[in-house]
Every structure is written in C-alpha cells, then in structure tokens.
Amino acid sequence: MKVIPLLNQRDDSGKTTVATHLTRDFQLEGRFILLVDSDPQEDAHDRATVRG
C-alpha cells in the first residue's frame, strides 16, 4: 500500500485539486483508491459528490 500525503500549511495551495486529480488518474488505471480529506471544509468530498 502506498501513501501519498499532500501537505502544506498555506491555504489555497492546490492540495485538494492535486489530490482529486491524482485519485481520478489512479482510478482510471484500475487501482483501488482511498482519498482521506482531513480539511474541515471537506472540499474533496464536495468534488467527489459532484463528479458522481
């Protein structure tokens, strides 16, 4: 199991964008992915809900 942490203390640094794009790319390769969003704003959850 690989763990790819995306960390940066600065807001609006693109962490969620990079994480969701990587997740989708890995999914298209047929990998099983778990994306954990520890941000209180839950932006990754919102993006996944929209994508369906």
Sequence and secondary structure as in RCSB ss.txt:
>XXXX:A:sequence
MKVIPLLNQRDDSGKTTVATHLTRDFQLEGRFILLVDSDPQEDAHDRATVRG
>XXXX:A:secstr
        SSTTSSHHHHHHHHHHHHHHTT         TT HHHHHHHHH 
